[in-house]
Amino acid sequence: MILTALVLSAAGCHRGEPGVGPAARHTANAEPGGSGMLLGAGELGSDWREDDARTGLPPWPWEQDNCPNYQSSDYPAKSHRRAAVQRYYRPSDGSSQAHHVVETYEPGWAERNVDDVRRVLLRCASYLAFGSRVAFDVVDPQYLDGTGMLIRGRIARADARTTVRWFVMLRRGETVSTVSVPDPGSRAAVDVIAARVVARLG
């Protein structure tokens, strides 16, 4: 889960991916052809490399089990995924990873998924987890002419510098593409990555 991993990273913790929950059991296996919609490491920058392959179906990118106001059953769209693929990326300096998930939904459910994400970001806009303050700001709710959202996440701790991470979510038909990257230093750099995601979606 992208957001849980972000919190654990900021807290200096690590744990393996969770087991398959009730929502995931209703989701079909990933279609191999969907991997063509994932960014190549070079599209993030020359210093990025693809991480080791991850097996199993990716969880819904917006799971936030550490948010007190989060109840998984409140978000029905994720149980209507038809396929999902993911890729992790690591920079050469060993700092924070990037992550890309592409999901395909049953007819009508990709748009509902966007609604679910908006509810998560509203209910879990700011909360405490592992001694850190986690916060999310929707920087642009109609990103790229209304095809998605641009979100900035922050992890603040009293004894460390605030960690910033950007989330680009784009919908094309019944496909939803979500990229999570550590702060590249400017909004313009995030926009470049988003344009490459659009190109991958076709």
N, C-alpha and C positions, 0 to 999 in steps of 0.2 A: 504494500500500500504506500503510495507516494507520500502522503501527508504524515503517516505514522513514522515512516523512515526518516522524514525530515526532523521530526521531534526527537527521535532517538539519537540521531546524529548530533544534534545540538546538545543533547544531554550527556553525550559521551557513552551511550549505551549501544548495544547491538543485540539483535535477535533474529532468528530465522524467519522465513515467511510463514504466516499462519496456515493452519489446515483449512480445508475446504468447508465453508460455512453453508447454511441453508440457501442463501441467494446464489452462491456459486454453483451449487448442485443443479440448478435449473438452467445453467448456461452451457451452450454447446462447446465442443472442443474448438480450438483455434483453427482457422483455415490457413494453410501454408501460403496461399496466394496473397494474403493480407500483408505479409511482411514487406512487400514492395512499397507500401505506403509509409513505412518507417524511415526516418532520416538516416542517412549514412553518417558515420562519425565525422567525416570531413566537412559536412554541412554545418556542424557546430563550430568548426575552426580547425586549424592545422594541428593543434596540440591535443586533439581529442582522439580516443581510440574506443572501439567497441569492447565492452566488457565481456566476460565469459558468458556463454549462453545460459539462460534460465529456463528450466523446464516447468511445465504445468501452465494452467490458465492464469493470466494476470488477474488480480483482484480489481474491483472497481477503483479507479484512481482517487476517489474522494472519500474513501472510508476514513473515519476519524474516531476510532474507538476511545481515544483519550479525552475527547470533548464531552463534558458533562451533559450537554444538551443534544448529543447525537444518539439517535436510536435507528439502528440499521433498517428496521422494518418500515420506517417512514419514507423510504426511498425505493419505490417499486421498480423503477426503470431498469436497474442493474440485473434483475432477474429475467429480463427480456432481451439480453444480449444473444446474438446468434454466433458471434465469433469475437475473439480478441487476441492481439499479438502485442509483444512488448520488446523493448531493447534498452539496455543500460549502456552508459558511456562513461569513460573515466578520463580525466585530463592527465597529462604526462607528469604533473607535479604531485599527483596523488591526493589532491583536494576533493571537494564534494562532487559526487556523480551527477550526471543528467539522466533523464528517463523519458521514454516515449511510449505511449500506449495508443493503439488504434483499435476501436471497438465498432462492431457492426450490430445494429439493432433490428428487431422485428419491425415491420411497417408501422410508422407512427410513433415509435418509442424513442427514437433519437432526440426528437424535440422535447419529449417528456423528460429525457435524461438531462437536458440543459436546465429544465425547470428544477429538477432534483438538485443539481449542482448549485443553483442560485439559493435554494433553501438551506443547503449545508453551509454556504458562505455567510448566510444571514444568521443562522443559529449558532455557528461556531466562529463568529467574526473575531473573538478574542477569548482566550481561556488559558488556564495554567496547566502545565503538564511537565513532570520531571523537573520541577524547579524553574521552569522557563515560562515566559509569556508568549503564547502563540497568537498571531494576529494575521488576518487576511483583509486586504483592500481590493475591491473591484476597481481597477484603474480605468478600464473601458468596458462597459457592459454591452456595447454594440461594436466590438472590435472588428476591423476589416469589413466595414459596411454591413454590420449586423450578423456576420457569419459565425461569431464566437465571442469569447470573453478574454480579457487580459487581466490577470490577477497577480498581485504582489504579496508574497508571504514573508513574515518576519518572525524570527525567534530571538527574544531578548532575555539575557541573563545578567544578573548583577555583577558576576565575576568574569564576563567575557563580552567581546564586541557583538553587536546585533548581527545575526545572520539574515541575509536577504535572498529570497528565491523567487523566480518568476514562473508563472504558469500560463501557458497559451492553450486555450481550448477552442477548437474550431469544429463546426458541423458542416458536412456536405451530404445532403440527402439523409440516409440512414447510417452514415458513418460519422463517428466522433473521434477526433484526434487530439490528444492531450500531451503536451510537452512540458517538462519541468526542468528548469536549468538554474544553476547558481547564478547570482547577479553578475552579468558580464561587464557592468560598469556604466551602461547607458541604455536608455529606452530605445535608441536607434538600433543598437545591436540586437535587442530582443525582437524588434520589428523585422530585421533581416532574417532571423531564424523563422519567424512566423510566415514570412513570404515563401520560404523554402518548404514549410509544411503545406501551405496552400498548393504549391506546385506538385507535391507528392500526392495530394488528394485528387488532382486532375480536374 
